[in-house]
Amino acid sequence: MRWARVSKFRLGEKNRMLTRRSILFGFGAVVAGVTLGCGGGSGTPATPAAGTLTRMISEDTFTFAVKGSSKYPTGSFSYSGTAVMVATDNVTLGSKSGLVKLTATTNLSFNGEPGSSVSDTWYSYDANGNVLEVANKDSEDPIFEQATPFIFLPGSYVVGTNGSYTKTKADDTTSNVTWEVHEKSVVTVPAGKFETFVVKVIDTQSDGVVTKTEYYVAPQLGYPVKLEVKITGPGGVSQSDEGVLKSYSAPLRG
């Protein structure tokens, strides 16, 4: 599971990137064939959590509020801003066709200094509706294709469902990943109030970086509405991130 690659660990005085995280959220949303707009606040009824993940299609657009902080031996920094995701379906990448591409445009302020990035991630859907990450690309890097696409989000949601896999990253590190549909939870974000399934993911990299993520997935939207991330690494570095859905829109289905 991925996030736009904007936040960097620093070890000592070095600008060594220990992990390149992405605030890469993309949400597909549809309710009874009606185009969606911004949701309400805590007073709106909770949107029921369906058990099957909705597939993303072209023009699904989602805006997130993002904030986080990072600590390292000689200092710290914090950041906040927005990430906007736009989906394009039926995309071809090399020999792979029928993919969904999510383009994330992220604008953050790091200790008051502005920064922005654009990144792309390509996904496929297997026969069970699971979302598989096929490839990714940052604005400054070439496309990196996964030799074996891995699960980004499960296609169906039953508490207790779990799995594990190993993946390779663009910097040649590998990760052992475990995930579990942990529980149901009602959450309120700026886009509205949703019944969600909490998916807990632990990503342990070969270089010692450990990422623990909680995804609050509203399956009928096709993606999480909230993410909480905790990262620890060698040398005492740590990082905390949060993203909440501010608004979303989607074209008519069918």
C-alpha positions in Angstrom: 0.0 0.0 0.0 1.4 3.4 -1.1 1.5 7.1 -0.3 3.2 11.0 -3.1 6.7 10.8 -2.3 7.3 14.0 -0.5 8.4 13.3 3.1 12.0 12.4 3.7 13.9 11.0 6.7 17.3 12.6 7.4 20.0 10.8 9.3 22.4 13.1 11.1 23.4 16.0 8.8 23.0 13.8 5.7 20.1 14.3 3.3 19.8 10.5 3.0 16.4 9.3 2.1 15.6 6.2 4.2 12.1 5.9 2.8 10.1 7.6 0.1 6.6 7.7 1.2 3.6 8.6 -0.9 0.6 10.6 0.2 -1.1 8.8 -2.7 -4.7 8.4 -1.9 -7.2 7.7 -4.6 -10.9 7.2 -4.1 -13.6 5.9 -6.4 -17.0 6.9 -5.2 -20.5 6.2 -6.4 -24.0 6.2 -4.8 -27.0 4.9 -6.8 -25.8 6.5 -10.0 -25.6 10.0 -8.6 -22.6 12.2 -9.1 -21.0 12.9 -5.7 -19.8 16.2 -4.4 -18.5 17.4 -1.0 -19.9 15.6 1.9 -21.1 17.2 5.2 -19.7 17.2 8.7 -20.4 15.3 11.8 -24.1 15.8 11.6 -24.5 13.8 8.4 -25.7 10.2 8.6 -23.0 7.6 8.4 -22.6 6.1 4.9 -23.0 2.3 5.3 -19.8 0.2 4.8 -20.5 -2.2 1.9 -18.5 -5.4 1.9 -17.3 -5.2 -1.7 -14.8 -2.6 -3.0 -16.0 -0.3 -5.8 -13.7 -0.1 -8.8 -12.1 3.3 -9.6 -13.0 4.8 -13.0 -11.8 7.9 -15.0 -12.4 11.3 -13.5 -12.8 10.0 -9.9 -11.2 12.9 -8.0 -10.4 13.1 -4.3 -8.8 15.8 -2.2 -7.1 15.1 1.1 -5.9 17.2 4.0 -2.4 16.0 4.9 -0.3 16.7 8.0 2.7 15.0 9.6 6.0 15.4 11.4 9.4 13.8 11.4 12.2 13.6 14.0 15.9 12.7 13.5 19.0 12.9 15.7 19.8 16.6 14.9 16.3 18.1 14.6 12.8 17.8 13.3 10.3 19.2 10.8 6.6 19.2 10.3 4.4 19.6 7.2 0.8 20.1 6.1 -1.1 20.7 2.9 -3.3 18.9 0.4 -3.1 16.0 -2.0 -5.4 15.7 -5.0 -5.9 12.4 -6.7 -7.4 11.9 -10.2 -8.1 8.4 -11.7 -7.8 7.4 -15.4 -9.1 3.9 -16.3 -8.4 1.5 -19.2 -4.7 2.6 -19.3 -2.0 0.5 -21.0 1.6 0.2 -19.6 3.9 -1.9 -21.7 2.3 -5.3 -22.2 -0.3 -4.7 -19.4 -3.7 -3.2 -20.4 -6.9 -2.4 -18.6 -5.1 -0.6 -15.8 -6.2 2.3 -13.6 -3.7 5.1 -13.2 -3.9 7.4 -10.2 -2.1 10.8 -10.5 -1.4 12.5 -7.2 -0.6 16.2 -7.0 0.7 17.1 -3.6 1.3 20.6 -2.2 2.9 20.8 1.3 4.5 23.3 3.5 7.7 21.9 5.3 8.4 24.1 8.3 6.9 27.0 6.4 8.7 26.2 3.1 6.5 25.2 0.2 7.0 22.0 -1.8 5.1 20.1 -4.4 5.3 16.8 -6.3 3.4 14.8 -8.9 3.4 11.0 -8.9 1.6 8.2 -10.8 0.6 4.8 -9.6 -0.8 2.0 -11.9 -3.2 -0.6 -10.5 -5.0 -3.7 -11.8 -7.9 -5.6 -10.4 -7.8 -9.4 -10.1 -10.7 -11.8 -10.4 -11.6 -11.4 -6.7 -11.7 -7.6 -7.0 -8.4 -7.1 -5.1 -6.5 -3.9 -6.1 -2.9 -4.7 -7.1 -0.1 -2.2 -7.4 1.6 -2.7 -10.8 4.0 0.2 -11.1 4.7 3.7 -9.8 6.6 6.8 -10.9 7.7 10.0 -9.2 8.2 13.2 -11.2 12.0 12.9 -10.8 12.2 9.1 -11.3 11.6 6.6 -14.1 8.7 4.2 -14.0 9.3 1.3 -11.6 7.3 -1.9 -12.4 6.7 -4.6 -9.8 7.9 -8.0 -10.9 4.9 -9.4 -9.0 2.1 -6.9 -8.4 1.0 -6.9 -4.7 -2.3 -6.2 -2.9 -2.9 -2.5 -2.3 -6.4 -3.0 -1.0 -8.5 -6.2 -0.6 -11.6 -6.6 -2.8 -13.9 -7.7 0.0 -14.2 -6.9 3.7 -14.7 -9.3 6.5 -13.2 -8.7 9.9 -10.4 -11.1 10.5 -9.3 -11.5 6.9 -5.6 -11.2 6.6 -2.6 -11.9 4.4 1.1 -11.3 3.8 3.5 -10.8 0.9 7.0 -9.6 0.0 7.6 -6.7 -2.3 10.6 -4.9 -3.9 11.0 -1.1 -4.0 12.6 1.2 -6.5 15.7 1.6 -4.3 16.2 -2.2 -4.3 15.2 -2.7 -0.7 12.6 -5.4 0.0 9.7 -5.4 2.4 7.8 -8.1 4.3 4.2 -6.9 4.6 1.4 -8.2 6.7 -2.2 -6.9 6.6 -5.5 -7.6 8.4 -9.1 -6.3 8.3 -9.1 -5.5 12.0 -12.5 -4.0 12.9 -15.4 -1.8 11.8 -15.3 1.9 12.8 -17.5 4.9 12.2 -15.3 8.0 11.3 -16.1 11.6 10.6 -13.9 13.5 8.1 -14.5 16.8 6.3 -16.1 14.9 3.5 -18.7 13.3 5.8 -19.4 10.5 8.2 -18.6 6.9 7.1 -18.8 3.4 8.4 -15.5 1.9 7.6 -13.3 -1.2 7.9 -9.9 -0.6 9.6 -7.1 -2.3 7.7 -3.9 -2.6 9.7 -0.7 -3.0 7.7 2.9 -3.5 8.9 5.7 -3.0 6.3 9.1 -4.1 7.5 11.9 -3.1 5.1 15.2 -4.9 4.8 17.0 -1.6 5.7 15.3 -1.5 9.1 12.5 1.0 8.4 9.2 -0.2 9.8 5.9 1.4 8.7 2.6 0.8 10.5 -0.5 2.1 8.7 -4.2 2.1 9.6 -6.4 2.5 6.6 -10.1 3.4 7.3 -11.7 2.0 4.1 -15.2 2.8 3.0 -15.5 0.0 0.3 -18.3 1.7 -1.5 -16.0 4.6 -2.2 -13.2 2.4 -3.5 -10.5 3.7 -1.2 -9.8 4.8 2.4 -11.3 8.0 3.8 -8.6 8.3 6.5 -5.0 7.0 6.9 -2.7 7.1 10.0 0.9 6.2 9.5 3.8 5.7 12.0 7.3 5.1 10.7 10.5 4.2 12.6 14.0 3.7 11.3 17.7 3.3 12.2 19.4 6.1 14.1 16.3 7.2 16.1 14.4 8.6 13.2 10.6 8.6 13.3 7.7 10.0 11.3 3.9 10.3 11.8 1.5 11.1 9.0 -2.3 11.6 8.7 -4.6 12.1 5.8 -8.3 12.7 5.8 -10.7 13.0 2.9 -11.9 16.6 2.4 -14.0 16.2 -0.7 -14.6 13.8 -3.6 -16.4 13.7 -7.0 -17.1 11.0 -9.4 -18.8 10.6 -12.8 -21.9 8.6 -13.3 -21.5 4.8 -13.3 -23.1 2.5 -15.9 
